[in-house]
Amino acid sequence: MEAGTDRIVALIVMLSMLVIGCTGVRPANIGVKDGKLAPCPSSPNCVSSQSSDKAHAIEPLLFTGTVAGAHAALRTVILSMKRSQIITDTDSYIHAEFTSAIFRFVDDVEFWFDENAKVINVRSASRIGNSDLGVNRERVEDIRAKWKASGR
């Protein structure tokens, strides 16, 4: 092979490793424990409706009617979004993964349906890195807009 071809092959291999490596490992703290989603880390790449600090706080989604009806409607919203995949789906909880287009970064987004309060608590967090440039907050607000547009 020529030197130029070797460099191209090496670049492709390195980029492939970078892309594969950006997915990260699914966090062990996913899920609801004692009526709470996991708290956000100190890094700015997470938002949660159960957070009390302004940097991480975001409003929950509101719903009327039954949890089953809200659950079905939220599934539709999630699956309508690009590069989304539902990983865990129970009567009162959804864990979805959203993958970025270019570098394949994976964010974990969780929804816990609180029937008594008629809210859906939400947590959206990047798996790797420190800053997400506001992507998680923007995603939750996009979900909120689609949620409201669905008549919820």
Backbone bond lengths (Angstrom), bond angles and torsions (degrees), N, CA, C in turn:
res aa  C-N    CA-C-N  psi(-1)  N-CA   C-N-CA  omega(-1)  CA-C   N-CA-C  phi
1 M - - - 1.447 - - 1.515 110.45 -
2 E 1.296 114.99 152.44 1.452 120.47 176.47 1.524 109.89 -79.85
3 A 1.320 116.62 160.64 1.461 121.76 -178.95 1.524 111.44 -59.79
4 G 1.321 117.07 -39.73 1.468 121.00 179.38 1.521 111.96 -63.93
5 T 1.329 116.78 -40.31 1.459 121.64 178.59 1.522 110.30 -66.39
6 D 1.334 117.12 -40.70 1.470 121.26 177.93 1.528 110.58 -59.56
7 R 1.314 116.01 -42.26 1.471 120.04 179.95 1.517 111.18 -65.46
8 I 1.299 117.17 -40.45 1.467 120.93 179.47 1.519 110.00 -64.58
9 V 1.318 117.50 -45.01 1.464 121.50 178.74 1.529 109.90 -61.60
10 A 1.331 117.51 -44.38 1.464 121.54 179.55 1.530 110.43 -62.51
11 L 1.319 117.07 -41.13 1.459 121.39 178.57 1.529 111.07 -63.79
12 I 1.304 117.11 -43.31 1.468 120.99 178.76 1.522 110.29 -62.76
13 V 1.315 117.65 -43.06 1.464 121.20 178.81 1.528 110.39 -62.61
14 M 1.335 117.48 -45.11 1.466 120.94 -179.56 1.524 111.00 -64.05
15 L 1.317 116.91 -43.82 1.465 119.77 178.81 1.522 111.29 -64.07
16 S 1.317 117.29 -39.31 1.466 121.09 177.71 1.515 110.62 -61.84
17 M 1.320 116.83 -42.60 1.461 120.54 179.27 1.518 110.62 -65.78
18 L 1.327 117.19 -38.46 1.453 121.27 178.05 1.520 110.57 -63.24
19 V 1.308 116.85 -47.71 1.457 121.25 -178.97 1.526 110.86 -63.07
20 I 1.299 117.92 -45.01 1.462 121.47 179.50 1.520 109.79 -64.77
21 G 1.316 117.50 -38.85 1.456 121.62 -177.55 1.514 114.27 -72.19
22 C 1.310 120.21 -17.29 1.460 123.05 -176.28 1.522 113.11 -78.28
23 T 1.306 117.35 -11.38 1.459 118.13 -178.49 1.513 111.62 -71.32
24 G 1.315 118.38 -27.21 1.452 121.32 179.74 1.517 111.38 68.33
25 V 1.308 115.10 -179.09 1.456 122.41 179.97 1.524 108.66 -105.39
26 R 1.310 116.94 138.37 1.456 121.28 179.10 1.531 108.69 -58.00
27 P 1.335 117.45 127.02 1.466 120.49 -177.18 1.531 112.52 -63.67
28 A 1.324 114.89 149.18 1.468 121.01 179.50 1.530 111.73 -79.73
29 N 1.334 117.83 -17.35 1.469 120.25 -176.19 1.526 113.81 -92.41
30 I 1.312 117.64 16.58 1.459 121.56 178.57 1.536 108.85 -70.20
31 G 1.323 115.49 139.62 1.459 120.06 176.11 1.514 112.66 119.66
32 V 1.328 114.86 179.28 1.459 122.28 -178.77 1.523 108.11 -105.07
33 K 1.328 114.49 128.95 1.468 119.99 176.90 1.519 107.73 -130.21
34 D 1.315 116.05 121.75 1.468 121.79 -179.21 1.529 111.92 55.29
35 G 1.331 116.69 41.07 1.456 121.21 178.14 1.516 115.12 73.34
36 K 1.316 117.20 18.43 1.463 121.03 -178.58 1.515 111.05 -134.82
37 L 1.329 114.55 142.63 1.458 120.79 167.10 1.525 106.49 -80.13
38 A 1.307 117.77 160.69 1.461 121.21 179.73 1.522 110.21 -58.67
39 P 1.327 117.46 142.53 1.462 118.97 175.97 1.528 110.69 -68.07
40 C 1.310 115.85 155.77 1.459 120.28 175.90 1.519 109.35 -72.24
41 P 1.343 116.18 147.74 1.466 118.61 172.95 1.532 109.43 -71.44
42 S 1.304 117.59 176.49 1.469 120.40 -179.79 1.534 112.49 -70.28
43 S 1.331 117.63 -19.62 1.469 121.08 179.97 1.532 110.50 -67.12
44 P 1.331 117.28 154.03 1.467 120.80 -175.94 1.534 114.74 -82.96
45 N 1.329 119.15 17.99 1.467 121.01 -175.82 1.526 112.55 -103.93
46 C 1.330 116.68 36.91 1.458 121.54 -177.81 1.523 109.21 -152.74
47 V 1.329 116.24 142.87 1.465 122.18 170.64 1.523 107.93 -131.62
48 S 1.341 115.18 149.60 1.457 119.91 179.59 1.523 109.73 -151.02
49 S 1.315 115.32 138.02 1.465 119.70 177.00 1.526 111.05 -74.11
50 Q 1.309 118.05 -9.53 1.458 121.01 177.92 1.528 112.20 -102.33
51 S 1.329 116.93 6.68 1.457 121.37 179.11 1.524 109.54 -86.15
52 S 1.331 115.89 142.06 1.463 119.91 179.38 1.529 112.54 -98.88
53 D 1.342 117.78 -12.75 1.470 118.09 178.92 1.524 110.52 -90.37
54 K 1.338 115.74 143.19 1.462 121.85 -173.37 1.521 113.94 -60.37
55 A 1.319 117.45 -32.94 1.460 120.68 -177.15 1.530 111.92 -64.44
56 H 1.317 117.34 -31.48 1.459 121.42 -175.81 1.527 113.91 -110.89
57 A 1.321 118.18 -13.78 1.462 121.80 -174.24 1.526 112.37 -72.17
58 I 1.320 114.51 142.92 1.464 122.42 174.64 1.525 106.47 -150.49
59 E 1.304 117.36 150.10 1.466 120.62 -177.85 1.526 110.77 -71.14
60 P 1.340 116.87 145.44 1.466 119.33 174.11 1.522 109.98 -73.54
61 L 1.304 116.55 168.70 1.462 121.33 172.63 1.527 107.17 -84.69
62 L 1.310 116.90 141.13 1.460 121.56 177.81 1.517 108.99 -99.63
63 F 1.341 116.58 149.23 1.454 119.00 175.28 1.521 110.69 -144.07
64 T 1.315 114.51 156.45 1.456 121.56 172.93 1.524 106.82 -119.30
65 G 1.294 116.41 167.31 1.458 118.94 -179.98 1.509 111.52 80.72
66 T 1.312 115.40 -150.16 1.462 120.96 -174.60 1.524 111.91 -92.74
67 V 1.311 115.20 158.82 1.463 120.67 174.11 1.523 109.17 -62.44
68 A 1.337 116.77 -40.28 1.470 120.14 -178.83 1.532 110.94 -59.53
69 G 1.318 117.43 -43.08 1.458 120.68 178.82 1.518 112.23 -66.88
70 A 1.335 116.43 -42.58 1.463 120.83 178.19 1.522 110.34 -65.30
71 H 1.308 115.77 -39.93 1.471 121.66 179.89 1.524 110.61 -60.91
72 A 1.312 117.08 -47.90 1.470 121.23 -179.72 1.529 110.70 -62.46
73 A 1.325 116.67 -41.54 1.466 120.15 -179.69 1.528 111.07 -66.81
74 L 1.335 117.36 -40.14 1.459 119.92 179.74 1.525 111.40 -67.91
75 R 1.320 117.59 -38.15 1.476 120.72 175.00 1.527 110.01 -55.99
76 T 1.316 116.45 -44.34 1.466 121.26 179.82 1.528 110.48 -61.14
77 V 1.325 116.92 -43.88 1.467 120.99 178.86 1.523 110.28 -61.50
78 I 1.323 116.83 -48.84 1.468 120.72 -177.66 1.526 110.70 -59.97
79 L 1.310 116.14 -48.74 1.467 120.01 -176.34 1.528 113.33 -70.65
80 S 1.340 117.15 -14.67 1.469 120.17 176.60 1.522 111.61 -80.67
81 M 1.303 116.91 -10.77 1.464 121.26 -176.36 1.527 110.71 -91.59
82 K 1.319 115.60 145.95 1.464 121.39 -177.85 1.521 111.51 -63.44
83 R 1.320 115.20 142.22 1.459 123.89 173.47 1.523 113.04 54.78
84 S 1.327 116.00 38.19 1.467 121.60 176.56 1.521 109.47 -107.81
85 Q 1.305 115.04 148.21 1.458 121.21 178.56 1.528 107.69 -148.07
86 I 1.317 116.65 128.00 1.462 120.15 176.44 1.520 107.94 -84.27
87 I 1.331 115.27 126.05 1.461 122.43 -176.86 1.526 110.91 -98.39
88 T 1.320 117.21 -47.24 1.464 123.14 -179.69 1.510 108.29 -127.31
89 D 1.320 116.31 136.38 1.458 120.90 -176.99 1.526 108.43 -145.80
90 T 1.337 116.29 106.83 1.462 121.38 175.67 1.521 108.13 -119.56
91 D 1.301 117.60 -178.71 1.470 120.96 -178.45 1.529 113.12 -58.40
92 S 1.332 117.57 -33.75 1.465 119.92 -174.38 1.535 113.79 -123.22
93 Y 1.328 117.83 12.92 1.459 119.90 -174.70 1.525 110.76 -152.42
94 I 1.350 114.97 140.46 1.464 121.92 173.44 1.522 108.06 -133.45
95 H 1.328 116.14 132.79 1.465 122.30 170.95 1.520 106.55 -117.83
96 A 1.329 115.44 122.06 1.465 121.09 179.19 1.519 109.45 -122.41
97 E 1.318 114.98 152.63 1.454 121.37 173.64 1.521 108.04 -113.24
98 F 1.321 115.23 136.77 1.459 122.43 175.45 1.525 106.82 -119.30
99 T 1.329 117.14 129.55 1.457 122.59 -175.51 1.521 109.96 -113.89
100 S 1.337 116.46 130.78 1.463 119.90 179.65 1.528 109.91 -70.00
101 A 1.307 115.88 155.11 1.460 121.51 -172.24 1.529 113.55 -69.05
102 I 1.301 118.36 -46.86 1.456 119.86 -169.97 1.522 112.62 -90.68
103 F 1.323 117.07 -57.73 1.462 119.43 -174.61 1.527 113.35 -91.69
104 R 1.327 116.78 -1.58 1.473 122.00 176.06 1.527 112.96 62.66
105 F 1.354 117.54 32.49 1.452 121.19 173.72 1.522 107.95 -66.01
106 V 1.321 117.70 139.57 1.454 122.10 -179.48 1.526 109.68 -110.85
107 D 1.320 115.47 131.17 1.462 122.49 173.99 1.520 107.93 -113.25
108 D 1.321 115.97 140.44 1.460 121.95 177.34 1.517 108.81 -99.43
109 V 1.326 116.12 125.67 1.457 121.29 -179.39 1.521 107.58 -122.34
110 E 1.335 115.02 125.59 1.455 121.00 -176.57 1.526 110.32 -119.22
111 F 1.316 115.11 146.21 1.451 122.54 178.73 1.525 108.18 -132.75
112 W 1.326 116.82 125.93 1.459 121.37 176.97 1.521 108.66 -122.54
113 F 1.306 115.62 121.41 1.458 123.48 -176.37 1.529 109.69 -85.50
114 D 1.338 117.16 114.65 1.461 123.02 177.35 1.530 106.93 -100.34
115 E 1.321 115.21 98.71 1.470 120.17 -174.87 1.521 112.02 -63.15
116 N 1.323 118.37 -38.93 1.465 121.04 -178.12 1.522 112.09 -64.66
117 A 1.312 117.31 -42.24 1.467 121.72 -178.59 1.528 112.72 -87.47
118 K 1.334 117.14 -10.66 1.474 122.56 -177.37 1.527 111.66 58.83
119 V 1.341 115.47 42.60 1.460 121.18 176.61 1.521 109.00 -130.92
120 I 1.313 113.71 156.66 1.457 121.21 171.42 1.522 105.39 -113.09
121 N 1.316 115.96 107.58 1.462 120.47 176.17 1.518 107.88 -72.28
122 V 1.320 115.54 144.28 1.458 120.55 -175.83 1.526 109.60 -134.87
123 R 1.320 114.86 143.94 1.466 122.17 173.90 1.525 106.58 -138.24
124 S 1.328 116.52 129.15 1.456 121.96 179.22 1.512 107.77 -130.40
125 A 1.342 116.44 121.45 1.465 120.11 -174.46 1.518 111.55 -141.41
126 S 1.331 115.11 142.46 1.457 121.69 174.21 1.517 108.90 -75.60
127 R 1.317 116.54 144.73 1.462 120.62 177.92 1.514 112.72 -76.94
128 I 1.323 115.75 -36.32 1.467 118.91 -176.54 1.521 109.61 -132.00
129 G 1.315 115.22 163.12 1.455 120.74 177.13 1.512 112.61 88.06
130 N 1.307 114.92 -179.34 1.455 121.41 -178.78 1.521 110.82 -110.60
131 S 1.312 116.49 -55.59 1.460 120.70 -179.28 1.520 109.72 -102.87
132 D 1.320 115.26 144.65 1.463 119.94 176.24 1.525 110.83 -115.51
133 L 1.354 115.93 8.53 1.467 122.60 -179.53 1.535 111.42 56.90
134 G 1.331 116.93 30.38 1.462 121.96 176.84 1.519 115.40 82.17
135 V 1.323 117.48 9.20 1.467 121.23 -175.26 1.532 112.09 -62.32
136 N 1.333 118.37 -42.32 1.463 120.01 -178.13 1.528 111.79 -65.94
137 R 1.320 117.50 -43.00 1.465 120.62 176.95 1.535 110.13 -62.61
138 E 1.316 115.92 -45.23 1.472 120.91 179.69 1.533 110.65 -60.50
139 R 1.325 117.36 -41.05 1.461 120.92 179.88 1.528 110.95 -62.69
140 V 1.336 116.56 -46.67 1.465 119.49 -179.54 1.530 110.18 -62.48
141 E 1.310 117.39 -39.40 1.474 119.44 178.24 1.528 111.22 -68.37
142 D 1.318 117.34 -33.49 1.466 120.98 174.49 1.532 109.95 -65.39
143 I 1.313 116.32 -43.29 1.473 120.43 176.56 1.523 109.29 -61.39
144 R 1.332 117.68 -43.18 1.464 121.42 178.83 1.534 111.08 -59.22
145 A 1.321 116.76 -43.81 1.470 120.58 -179.67 1.529 110.47 -63.89
146 K 1.329 117.31 -43.25 1.459 120.92 178.17 1.530 110.43 -66.80
147 W 1.315 116.64 -36.24 1.466 122.85 177.71 1.532 109.95 -61.44
148 K 1.321 116.54 -48.32 1.461 120.69 179.31 1.529 111.00 -65.90
149 A 1.338 116.59 -38.97 1.466 120.47 179.53 1.526 111.46 -65.62
150 S 1.326 116.92 -24.34 1.465 120.74 179.42 1.518 112.24 -79.31
151 G 1.348 115.59 -0.77 1.461 119.38 178.24 1.511 113.52 93.82
152 R 1.293 116.42 10.59 1.475 120.41 -178.15 1.467 111.70 -90.43
